[in-house]
Amino acid sequence: MKKIVVLIGAVAIFATANGQYTSDALKYSQNFPAITARSLGMGGAFTSLGGDFSSVLYNPAGLGLYRKSEIVITPSLNYSSSKSDYLGQSNSDFRYQFNLGSLGYVGNYTMNREKGLVSASFAAGYVRQNSFNNYTYIRGTNPNNSLSDYFMGNAEGNDPETLDAFYERLAFDSYIIDTVPGTAYNYQTPVLLPTDQRKTIDTRGGIGTWSIAAGLNFSNIFYVGMGIGIPQLTYDRTAVHTEFDTDPNHDFSSFLFTEDLRVDGTGFAMNFGAMLRVMNIMRIGGALQLPTYFKIHEHYYNTLSSDFKNGDHYDAVPTDQNGDKLAEGNFAYKLYTPMKAQGGLSIQIGQMGIISTDVEFVDYGNLHLSESDNYNDLSGSNQDIKKVYKSVVNFKMGGEIRFNNLSVRLGGGYYPSPCSSIQSPDIYTYIGTVPSSYKEVSTGLGYRNKNFFFDLGFSGLFHKEKYNLYFENVSNLDKVQYRMLATMGFRF
């Protein structure tokens, strides 16, 4: 059994490295903005709407509908939970976090005429596009294999001095794997089956964009806009894999493998949009978000500790072939997200309210990675992206009912899975995490008078994932993210 697992490991090693960047490319490209409470409450269906600061991201032409200047701030509270199902055991955990949804200024300039260029608006500020905050707890008893088998698969046939300092060499230095006496670089492990396994995945960070945008109003019929953004990406991930054996007849007791990853990136984004008032009660809109360019830096550091029932304890850190401790690893690369095309339709129901629908087309197969130097090759990851990801059409819808100064809002969205028809287990050759579709339900309340407005927005974002620990040991994850925004604005 162990020999079979080792052979599988030798094949799977390269897939893991490529799979990380293939999965990360999607994670940094698939955004679920939480900008203002009004836009959140209406499901983000704002391609044909305007007069809201979220227009800087959804469709800058919507800035052309402003009639006054505005200052706006939106704090938010996020609650994320994750339920895991692994080898017949279910576990769950959660996290709260405060964020800033948006902060900005819109300046409006009117031309005092009804035809031609009626007004122009300029916006500047910060909008939050995504949040990576989550905590996942996975646990189960594995009768088939151990992470030590994965390490053996990569180490087999190699001199211990040449093993990867951040992975297999750690296992060797902590005696989780060791050479078989009398053989040339064959390996064995003291970890016996079944083994109790636990994994925690703690992630933090998000994507926020500093934006400037402008919208023009022509005859209160046609609106155009353009925006430029500088997105900033932060992602911190600590994954801890633990295995332990309570059988007193076994020498091995436990080991703990910790992976720390810190990612930061800066990018450049540009979007264009237009709106047309087809009739007094109807507007249509379209927007194009060009591919965002990111320059990304990774910083990683792994450790492994082990305990044996005879009292031995080992702490292994990355070292070079001379045994000197290594600093953290670094890797830089570039990411180009896919272009997004949006279309929207909204209908005004007198003074009573409004209904709006949006569709978005995104081809995730056009994600592209490139190296920042001549020493790394990401062509394998790009080939995997073409095989695994596909184009999708997202759908969003929202409505608002007004009662004098008060408004009630309802919305939602459906975001299909970006994964192609490759079926499990083959898909784990390319990516480590397989996401399903996202579903969102939202609602909100609002109050506004001549110079002040206050909105509350709430949404629930639901989706499932299949997370591959290693060797196609897959945990089913059920994730929920609840977001509550409060927007306060002053008009003058």
C-alpha positions in Angstrom: 0.0 0.0 0.0 2.7 2.4 0.9 4.7 1.8 -2.3 1.6 2.5 -4.4 1.0 5.8 -2.6 4.7 6.7 -3.1 4.3 6.3 -6.9 1.2 8.4 -6.9 3.1 11.1 -5.0 5.9 11.3 -7.5 3.3 12.1 -10.2 1.3 14.5 -8.1 4.2 16.8 -6.9 4.4 19.0 -10.0 0.6 19.3 -10.1 0.6 20.8 -6.7 3.0 23.7 -7.6 1.0 24.5 -10.7 -2.3 24.0 -9.0 -1.5 26.6 -6.3 -1.0 29.4 -8.9 -4.0 28.2 -11.0 -6.2 28.4 -8.0 -4.7 31.7 -6.8 -5.3 33.3 -10.2 -9.0 32.7 -9.8 -9.1 33.8 -6.2 -7.6 37.2 -7.0 -9.9 37.6 -10.1 -13.4 36.6 -8.8 -14.7 39.6 -6.9 -17.8 40.2 -4.9 -17.8 43.9 -4.1 -19.3 45.4 -0.9 -19.1 49.2 -1.7 -22.3 51.0 -0.5 -25.3 49.8 1.5 -27.7 50.7 -1.3 -25.8 48.8 -4.0 -25.4 45.8 -1.8 -29.1 45.8 -0.8 -30.1 45.7 -4.5 -27.7 42.8 -5.3 -25.1 45.0 -7.1 -27.4 45.3 -10.2 -26.1 48.9 -10.9 -25.0 48.8 -14.5 -28.0 50.9 -15.6 -28.4 52.8 -12.3 -26.5 55.7 -11.0 -26.3 58.4 -8.4 -24.4 56.1 -6.1 -20.7 56.0 -5.3 -20.6 52.3 -6.3 -20.8 53.5 -9.9 -17.0 54.1 -9.9 -16.7 50.3 -10.1 -19.9 49.0 -11.7 -20.4 51.7 -14.4 -18.7 55.1 -14.2 -21.4 56.5 -16.5 -23.7 56.4 -13.5 -21.8 59.3 -12.1 -23.5 61.4 -14.7 -26.8 61.1 -12.9 -25.5 63.1 -9.9 -27.1 66.5 -9.3 -25.1 67.5 -6.2 -21.7 66.9 -4.8 -21.4 64.2 -2.1 -19.1 62.8 0.6 -19.7 59.2 1.5 -18.4 56.7 4.0 -19.3 53.0 4.4 -18.0 50.9 7.3 -18.8 47.1 7.1 -19.1 44.1 9.4 -18.3 40.7 7.9 -19.1 37.3 9.4 -17.7 34.2 7.6 -18.3 30.6 8.5 -17.0 27.4 7.0 -18.3 23.9 7.6 -16.1 20.9 6.6 -17.0 17.3 5.9 -13.9 15.1 5.7 -13.7 11.3 6.0 -17.2 11.2 7.6 -16.4 13.9 10.2 -18.1 17.3 10.2 -16.6 20.5 11.8 -17.3 24.2 11.6 -15.7 27.5 12.6 -16.3 31.2 12.0 -14.8 34.7 12.0 -15.9 38.3 12.4 -14.1 41.3 10.9 -14.7 45.0 10.4 -13.8 46.5 7.1 -14.1 49.8 5.1 -16.5 49.3 2.2 -16.0 52.7 0.7 -14.8 56.2 1.3 -15.1 58.9 -1.3 -16.0 62.2 -2.8 -18.1 63.1 -5.8 -17.9 66.6 -7.2 -20.8 67.7 -9.5 -20.6 70.5 -12.0 -23.7 71.7 -13.8 -23.8 73.7 -17.0 -27.1 75.4 -16.5 -28.7 74.1 -19.7 -31.0 71.3 -20.8 -29.3 70.2 -24.1 -25.8 69.0 -24.9 -23.4 68.6 -22.0 -25.8 69.2 -19.0 -23.4 68.2 -16.2 -20.1 66.5 -15.3 -19.2 64.6 -12.2 -15.8 63.6 -10.8 -15.3 60.9 -8.1 -12.3 59.9 -6.1 -12.0 57.4 -3.2 -11.6 53.9 -2.0 -13.8 50.8 -2.8 -13.5 47.3 -1.4 -13.8 44.6 -4.0 -13.3 41.4 -2.1 -12.5 39.8 1.3 -10.4 36.7 2.0 -11.2 36.5 5.7 -12.1 32.9 6.7 -11.2 30.2 9.1 -11.6 26.5 8.2 -11.2 23.5 10.5 -10.9 20.0 8.9 -10.6 16.7 10.9 -10.8 13.0 10.1 -9.3 9.6 10.6 -7.5 8.5 7.4 -7.1 4.7 6.9 -5.4 5.0 3.5 -2.4 7.4 3.6 -0.6 10.1 5.5 1.0 13.4 4.5 4.3 11.6 5.2 3.5 9.4 2.2 3.3 12.5 0.1 6.7 13.7 1.3 8.1 10.2 0.6 6.8 10.3 -2.9 8.8 13.4 -3.7 11.9 12.3 -1.8 12.1 8.8 -3.3 15.4 8.3 -5.2 16.9 11.7 -4.1 19.8 12.5 -1.8 18.5 14.0 1.5 20.8 17.0 0.9 19.0 17.9 -2.3 15.4 17.7 -0.9 13.2 20.8 -1.0 14.2 22.8 2.1 10.6 24.0 2.7 8.9 20.6 2.4 10.6 17.2 2.2 13.8 18.2 3.9 11.7 19.4 6.9 10.1 15.9 7.1 13.6 14.3 6.9 15.1 16.5 9.6 12.2 15.8 11.9 12.3 12.0 11.2 8.9 11.9 9.7 10.6 10.3 6.8 14.0 8.6 6.8 16.2 6.6 4.4 15.8 2.8 4.5 19.1 1.3 5.8 21.1 -0.4 3.1 19.3 1.3 0.2 20.2 4.2 -2.1 17.8 6.9 -1.2 14.7 4.9 -0.6 12.5 6.2 2.2 10.3 5.0 4.9 8.0 6.6 7.5 7.2 5.9 11.2 3.6 7.1 10.7 1.4 4.1 10.7 -2.2 3.8 9.5 -4.9 4.8 10.3 -3.8 8.3 11.3 -5.9 11.0 12.9 -5.6 14.2 10.8 -6.5 17.8 11.5 -6.0 20.9 9.3 -6.7 24.5 10.0 -6.7 27.2 7.3 -6.6 30.7 8.5 -6.9 33.4 5.8 -7.0 37.2 6.0 -6.8 40.1 3.6 -8.7 41.4 0.6 -8.6 43.6 -2.5 -9.3 47.3 -2.2 -9.0 49.8 -5.0 -8.2 53.5 -5.0 -10.3 54.9 -7.8 -10.8 58.0 -9.8 -13.7 58.3 -12.3 -15.7 60.8 -14.3 -19.2 60.7 -15.7 -20.8 63.1 -18.3 -24.5 63.8 -18.8 -25.7 64.7 -22.3 -29.3 66.1 -22.4 -30.4 63.9 -19.5 -30.6 61.1 -22.0 -27.1 59.8 -22.7 -24.4 59.2 -20.1 -20.8 58.1 -20.5 -18.0 57.5 -18.0 -14.5 56.3 -17.5 -12.6 55.2 -14.4 -9.0 54.3 -13.4 -8.2 52.2 -10.3 -5.1 51.2 -8.4 -6.1 47.9 -6.7 -4.1 46.7 -3.7 -4.1 43.0 -2.8 -3.2 41.5 0.6 -3.5 37.8 1.4 -2.2 36.1 4.5 -2.6 32.3 4.9 -1.5 30.0 7.7 -2.3 26.3 7.1 -1.5 23.8 9.9 -1.6 20.1 9.1 -1.4 17.8 12.2 -1.3 14.1 12.4 -1.3 12.0 15.6 -1.3 8.4 16.8 -2.5 7.5 20.3 -1.7 3.8 20.0 0.8 3.1 22.8 2.4 0.3 20.8 3.5 2.8 18.1 6.6 4.9 18.5 5.3 7.8 16.5 3.1 10.3 18.5 2.4 13.4 16.3 3.7 15.9 13.8 2.7 19.4 12.9 3.4 20.9 9.5 2.9 24.7 9.3 2.8 26.7 6.1 2.9 30.5 6.3 2.2 32.5 3.1 2.0 36.3 2.8 1.0 37.9 -0.5 0.9 41.5 -1.5 0.3 43.0 -4.9 -0.5 46.3 -6.7 -2.3 46.6 -9.9 -3.8 48.9 -12.5 -7.4 48.8 -13.7 -9.6 50.7 -16.1 -13.3 50.7 -16.9 -15.6 52.4 -19.4 -19.4 52.7 -19.5 -22.4 54.2 -21.0 -26.1 54.6 -20.2 -29.1 55.5 -22.4 -32.5 56.6 -21.2 -34.7 54.8 -23.8 -37.9 56.3 -22.4 -38.8 58.1 -19.2 -39.2 54.9 -17.3 -36.4 52.8 -18.8 -32.6 53.0 -18.9 -30.1 50.5 -20.4 -26.4 50.5 -19.6 -23.3 48.7 -20.6 -19.8 48.7 -19.1 -16.4 47.1 -19.9 -13.8 46.4 -17.2 -10.5 45.9 -19.0 -8.1 43.2 -17.7 -6.5 44.2 -14.4 -2.8 43.9 -14.3 -1.3 42.8 -10.9 2.3 42.6 -9.9 2.4 40.1 -7.0 5.0 39.2 -4.4 4.8 36.0 -2.3 6.7 35.5 1.0 6.5 31.9 2.4 8.0 30.0 5.3 7.3 26.5 6.5 8.2 24.6 9.7 7.6 21.0 10.9 7.8 19.6 14.4 7.4 16.0 15.6 7.0 14.0 18.8 7.7 10.4 19.6 6.5 8.3 22.6 10.1 7.7 23.7 10.3 11.4 24.5 12.1 12.6 21.4 11.0 15.9 20.0 12.3 17.6 16.8 11.8 21.1 15.4 12.8 21.5 11.8 13.2 24.8 9.9 14.4 25.3 6.4 18.1 25.0 6.0 20.6 24.9 3.1 22.9 22.0 2.3 25.4 23.3 4.9 22.8 23.2 7.6 22.5 27.0 7.8 19.0 28.4 8.5 17.3 29.9 5.5 15.3 33.1 5.4 11.8 33.2 4.1 11.2 32.2 0.4 10.2 34.8 -2.1 8.5 34.6 -5.5 7.2 37.4 -7.8 4.9 37.1 -10.8 2.4 39.0 -12.8 -1.3 38.3 -13.1 -3.8 39.5 -15.8 -7.4 39.1 -14.8 -10.0 38.5 -17.5 -12.0 41.3 -19.1 -15.6 41.7 -17.8 -18.5 42.9 -20.0 -21.7 44.0 -18.3 -25.2 44.9 -19.5 -28.1 46.2 -17.5 -31.7 47.3 -17.7 -33.7 49.3 -15.1 -37.3 50.3 -15.0 -38.6 53.3 -13.0 -42.1 52.6 -11.4 -43.2 56.2 -11.1 -42.2 57.7 -7.7 -42.8 54.3 -6.1 -39.5 52.5 -6.9 -37.2 50.9 -9.4 -36.3 47.4 -10.7 -32.9 46.6 -12.1 -31.3 43.5 -13.7 -27.6 42.9 -14.8 -25.7 40.3 -16.7 -22.0 39.9 -16.7 -19.8 37.9 -19.1 -16.4 36.8 -17.8 -14.1 34.2 -19.5 -11.9 32.9 -16.7 -10.0 30.8 -19.3 -8.3 34.1 -20.2 -6.6 34.4 -16.9 -2.9 34.7 -17.5 0.2 34.4 -15.3 3.7 35.5 -16.2 7.0 35.3 -14.4 8.8 38.4 -13.2 12.3 37.0 -14.0 13.9 34.4 -16.2 14.2 31.7 -13.6 10.6 30.6 -13.2 8.2 29.2 -15.8 4.4 29.5 -15.3 3.5 28.2 -18.7 2.2 25.0 -17.1 -0.1 27.0 -14.9 -1.4 28.9 -17.9 -2.1 25.6 -19.7 -4.0 24.4 -16.7 -6.1 27.6 -16.6 -7.2 26.9 -20.2 -8.1 23.3 -19.4 -9.9 24.0 -16.1 -11.7 27.4 -16.3 -14.4 28.5 -18.6 -16.5 31.5 -19.5 -19.6 32.3 -17.3 -22.6 34.6 -17.4 -23.4 36.1 -14.0 -26.9 37.3 -13.2 -27.9 40.0 -10.7 -31.2 41.6 -9.9 -32.5 44.2 -7.4 -35.4 46.4 -6.5 -36.2 49.4 -4.4 -39.6 50.5 -3.0 -39.9 54.1 -1.7 -42.1 55.4 1.0 -41.5 59.2 0.9 -38.0 59.5 2.5 -37.7 55.8 3.3 -36.7 53.0 1.0 -36.8 49.2 1.2 -34.5 47.1 -1.0 -34.2 43.5 -2.1 -31.8 41.8 -4.4 -29.7 38.8 -5.3 -27.3 37.2 -7.7 -26.2 33.9 -9.2 -22.5 33.3 -10.2 -22.0 30.0 -12.0 -19.0 27.8 -11.3 -16.0 28.9 -13.4 -14.7 25.3 -13.6 -15.0 23.4 -16.8 -16.5 19.9 -17.2 -13.3 18.1 -16.1 -14.6 15.6 -13.6 -13.1 14.5 -10.2 -10.5 13.1 -9.6 -8.9 14.4 -12.8 -9.5 18.0 -11.9 -7.2 17.7 -8.9 -4.3 17.2 -11.3 -4.7 20.9 -12.1 -6.1 22.7 -9.1 -6.3 22.1 -5.3 -9.6 23.8 -4.7 -12.7 23.3 -6.9 -15.4 26.0 -6.3 -19.0 25.6 -7.1 -21.4 28.4 -8.0 -22.0 31.4 -5.7 -25.5 32.5 -4.7 -26.3 35.8 -3.0 -29.4 37.2 -1.3 -29.5 40.8 -0.1 -31.8 43.3 1.4 -31.6 46.9 2.8 -33.2 50.0 4.1 -32.5 53.6 3.4 -33.4 57.2 4.5 -32.6 60.3 2.5 -33.6 64.0 2.5 -32.3 66.9 0.6 -28.8 67.0 2.0 -28.3 63.7 4.0 -28.8 60.0 3.5 -28.3 56.9 5.6 -28.5 53.3 4.2 -28.2 49.8 5.7 -27.4 46.8 3.5 -27.2 43.1 4.3 -26.3 40.2 2.1 -25.6 36.4 2.4 -23.1 34.9 0.0 -23.2 31.1 -0.2 -21.0 28.6 -2.0 -19.4 25.2 -1.7 -15.9 24.0 -2.4 -14.0 20.8 -2.7 -10.6 21.3 -1.0 -7.8 18.8 -1.7 -5.5 18.3 1.2 -3.1 16.1 -0.8 -3.4 12.8 -2.8 -7.1 13.5 -3.6 -8.0 13.5 0.1 -10.8 15.9 -0.4 -12.9 17.8 2.1 -16.3 19.2 1.2 -16.5 22.8 2.4 -19.8 24.7 2.8 -19.0 28.4 3.1 -21.2 31.4 4.0 -20.3 35.1 4.2 -22.7 37.6 5.7 -22.0 41.2 5.1 -23.6 44.2 6.7 -22.9 47.8 5.5 -23.9 51.1 6.8 -23.5 54.1 4.4 -23.7 57.7 5.5 -23.5 60.5 3.0 -23.8 64.3 2.9 -24.8 66.2 -0.3 -24.2 69.8 -0.9 
